[in-house]
Amino acid sequence: MNRIRLLLLPISWLYWLAIKVRNWLFDAGIAKSFEFDIPTICVGNLTVGGTGKTPHTDYLISLLKSEYKIALLSRGYGRKTKGFRIVEPTSTAAEVGDEPLQLKIKHPEVNCAVHEDRVNGVVELLATQPELEALVLDDAFQHRWIKAGLNILMVDYNRPIYKDFLLPAGNLRDSISEVKRANIVVVSKCPENITTDDQQRFISKINLNDTQQIYFTTYRYGVPKAIHNGSLELAPNPTKPVVALAGIANPGKFFNQVENQFNVVQKKAFADHHNFTVKEILSIFEATSKRMGKGFAVITTEKDAARIRTLPLSAEAMQKFYYLPLEVHFLNNEGNRFNRQILSYVRENKPNGNLHQEQGYY
């Protein structure tokens, strides 16, 4: 344990005490949760940053939208606005947050909204869309004012929660004991060749009970698509000069994938949810143009593309930008089992839009 972590541990103990008291209040029924008569699926985590919530939420939306009228509700992390807002494909990340915007662009037919108050957000959604048949709550595992019918907890294989510490000494924003509230645990970002023994060791460390289900997933990347026109693709070419640009948590795998397909002349990493400016983008564009001429491209992530696409860039500059799509792949051939579990939950919980708990919200 490094010295800085040791110095921060007393603060982490105080944080642990605070969240223990908070969780006890909910577990004891002193603080009341709201429950809606509509299938509600929560996707969340215990770890700060980069556990794969957005790609797995994307997977859920793709699974459900063909059979049910669904909506996504997020707090809209990083937005500059407050209150309830419907996300439109023409919205900006500053208005609604980059992840809700990314999902709305990808699924324009799906209702999507943001609200920092999740309970009021659901109430507003059901008031405006009473025909909804299911809700997906993004990043709401710690938001215990809503009692979801199905909790999906994301865990990063490369940052095991059982080796981590609570904030600020570590990256955990809730106690590892809260794993018990998850119906499903998804271990994300696994290597394709993960062994059965490695999986069993991971499972043994997080102490699941017999009713909890666990799945292991990895990412598979597609061919880069143009930000300004998703039907245009950039064929992999080991001699094609590209700049790899990322404003996400833990971008290493993204950079590796771009390097496997192209000649990466520069890698630019920014903080997660970084709000790119025109000046930053033009600086990259102009500097690379001077060095490489006009034959280069800039490849970024799908989440970053949601922020970049609304910048007032020239057509010449925007045409250089591509994003690298990715999709979730379930290991052990368990994708169908996961799909059945999700679809069965939604099918067996008929919606009628009522709020069960009417007191205790403060």
Residue pairs with C-beta under 8 A, 6 or more apart in sequence:
5 165
5 169
5 170
6 169
8 168
8 169
9 165
9 169
11 168
11 169
12 165
12 166
12 167
12 168
12 169
12 170
15 166
15 167
15 168
16 166
16 175
19 166
19 174
19 175
20 175
22 31
22 144
23 144
23 174
23 175
23 178
25 31
26 33
26 144
31 144
31 360
32 357
32 359
32 360
32 361
33 144
33 145
33 146
33 147
33 357
34 119
34 122
34 145
34 146
34 147
34 355
34 356
34 357
34 361
35 146
35 147
35 149
35 355
35 356
35 357
36 122
36 126
36 135
36 146
36 353
36 354
36 355
36 356
37 351
37 352
37 353
37 354
37 355
37 356
38 126
38 132
38 133
38 134
38 135
38 349
38 351
38 352
38 353
39 133
39 134
39 135
39 149
39 150
39 345
39 346
39 349
39 351
40 122
40 134
40 135
40 137
40 146
40 148
40 149
40 150
41 60
41 134
41 135
41 136
41 137
41 148
41 149
41 150
41 152
41 342
41 345
41 346
42 137
42 140
42 141
42 146
42 148
42 150
42 151
42 152
43 53
43 56
43 57
43 60
43 136
43 137
43 138
43 139
43 140
43 141
43 152
43 154
44 53
44 137
44 139
44 140
44 141
44 142
44 151
44 152
44 153
44 154
45 51
45 53
45 139
45 141
45 153
45 154
45 155
45 156
46 141
46 153
46 155
46 161
46 172
46 173
46 174
46 175
46 176
46 178
46 179
47 155
47 156
47 159
47 161
47 164
47 171
47 172
47 173
48 167
48 171
48 172
48 173
49 171
49 249
49 250
49 272
50 156
50 248
50 249
50 250
50 272
51 154
51 155
51 156
51 159
51 188
51 189
52 154
52 156
52 186
52 188
52 189
52 217
52 219
52 328
53 99
53 138
53 139
53 154
54 99
54 102
54 103
54 138
54 303
55 188
55 219
55 326
55 327
55 328
56 152
56 154
56 186
56 188
56 217
56 328
57 72
57 103
57 136
57 138
58 103
58 106
58 107
58 327
58 328
59 327
59 328
60 136
60 152
60 342
61 70
61 72
61 103
61 107
61 110
61 136
62 107
63 339
63 342
63 343
64 70
64 134
64 136
64 342
64 343
64 346
65 107
65 109
65 110
67 343
67 346
68 133
68 134
68 346
69 111
69 129
69 131
69 132
69 133
69 134
70 110
70 111
70 132
70 133
70 134
70 135
70 136
71 110
71 111
71 112
71 113
71 125
71 129
71 132
71 134
71 135
71 136
72 100
72 103
72 110
72 111
72 112
72 113
72 135
72 136
72 138
73 112
73 113
73 114
73 115
73 118
73 121
73 122
73 125
73 135
73 136
73 137
73 138
73 140
74 97
74 99
74 100
74 112
74 113
74 114
74 137
74 138
74 139
75 97
75 114
75 115
75 116
75 118
75 138
75 139
76 85
76 87
76 96
76 97
76 100
76 114
76 115
76 116
77 97
77 99
77 139
77 273
78 93
78 97
78 98
78 273
78 275
79 93
79 94
79 95
79 96
79 97
79 114
80 94
80 95
81 94
81 95
81 96
82 116
83 115
83 116
84 113
84 114
84 115
84 120
84 121
84 124
85 91
85 95
85 96
85 113
85 114
85 115
86 111
86 112
86 113
86 128
87 96
87 100
87 101
87 104
87 112
87 113
87 114
88 104
89 104
89 105
89 108
91 101
91 104
92 101
92 310
93 101
93 275
93 306
93 307
93 310
94 275
96 104
96 114
97 114
98 273
98 303
98 304
98 306
98 307
99 138
99 303
99 306
100 112
100 113
100 114
100 138
101 306
101 307
102 302
102 303
102 305
102 306
103 110
103 112
104 110
104 112
105 306
105 309
106 302
111 125
111 129
111 132
113 121
113 124
113 125
114 121
115 121
115 124
118 137
118 140
118 143
118 145
118 146
119 145
119 146
119 361
122 135
122 146
123 355
125 132
125 135
126 132
126 353
130 353
132 351
132 353
133 346
133 351
134 346
134 351
137 143
137 146
137 148
140 146
140 148
141 151
141 153
141 174
141 178
141 181
141 182
142 173
142 174
145 361
147 357
149 345
149 349
150 183
150 184
150 342
150 345
151 181
151 182
151 183
151 184
152 182
152 183
152 184
152 185
152 186
153 179
153 181
153 182
153 184
153 185
153 186
154 186
154 188
155 161
155 185
155 186
155 187
155 188
155 206
156 187
156 188
156 189
156 250
157 187
157 188
157 189
157 190
157 191
157 194
157 202
157 216
158 189
158 250
159 171
160 202
160 205
161 172
161 176
161 179
161 206
162 176
162 205
162 206
164 170
164 171
164 172
164 176
165 171
165 172
166 172
166 173
166 175
167 173
176 206
179 185
179 206
179 207
179 208
180 209
182 212
183 211
183 212
183 213
184 212
184 213
184 214
184 215
184 338
184 341
185 206
185 208
185 212
185 213
185 214
185 215
186 214
186 215
186 216
186 217
187 199
187 202
187 214
187 215
187 216
187 217
188 217
188 218
188 328
189 217
189 218
189 219
189 253
190 216
190 217
190 218
190 331
191 218
192 218
192 331
194 216
194 331
199 216
199 332
203 214
208 214
213 341
215 330
215 331
215 334
215 337
215 338
216 330
216 331
216 332
216 334
217 328
217 329
217 330
217 331
218 328
218 329
218 331
219 253
219 326
219 327
219 328
219 329
220 326
220 327
220 329
221 257
221 324
221 325
221 326
222 324
222 325
222 326
222 327
223 233
223 234
223 235
223 236
223 325
224 233
224 234
224 261
224 297
224 299
224 322
224 323
224 324
224 325
225 231
225 232
225 233
225 234
225 322
225 323
225 325
226 232
226 233
226 234
226 319
226 321
226 322
227 300
227 305
227 308
227 309
227 318
227 321
227 322
227 323
228 309
228 315
228 318
228 319
228 321
234 240
234 297
234 299
234 322
236 261
236 262
237 261
237 262
237 263
238 261
238 262
238 263
239 263
240 262
240 263
240 295
240 296
240 297
241 262
241 263
241 265
241 288
241 292
241 295
241 296
241 297
242 258
242 262
242 263
242 264
242 265
242 296
242 297
242 298
242 299
243 264
243 265
243 266
243 267
243 268
243 284
243 288
243 296
243 297
243 298
243 299
244 254
244 255
244 258
244 259
244 264
244 266
244 267
244 268
244 299
244 300
245 268
245 270
245 284
245 298
245 299
245 300
245 304
246 254
246 255
246 267
246 268
246 269
246 270
246 300
246 301
246 304
247 269
247 270
247 271
247 272
247 273
247 274
247 276
247 300
247 301
247 303
247 304
247 307
248 254
248 272
248 301
248 303
248 304
249 272
251 269
251 301
254 301
254 324
255 264
255 267
255 269
257 324
258 264
258 299
258 324
262 297
262 299
265 288
265 291
265 292
265 296
266 284
266 288
268 284
270 276
274 304
274 307
275 307
276 304
276 307
276 308
276 311
277 311
278 311
278 312
278 313
281 308
281 311
281 313
281 317
282 313
282 317
284 298
285 298
285 317
285 320
288 296
288 298
289 296
296 320
297 320
297 321
297 322
298 320
298 321
298 322
299 322
299 323
299 324
300 308
300 321
300 322
300 323
300 324
301 323
301 324
302 323
302 324
302 325
302 326
304 323
305 321
305 323
308 321
309 318
329 335
330 338
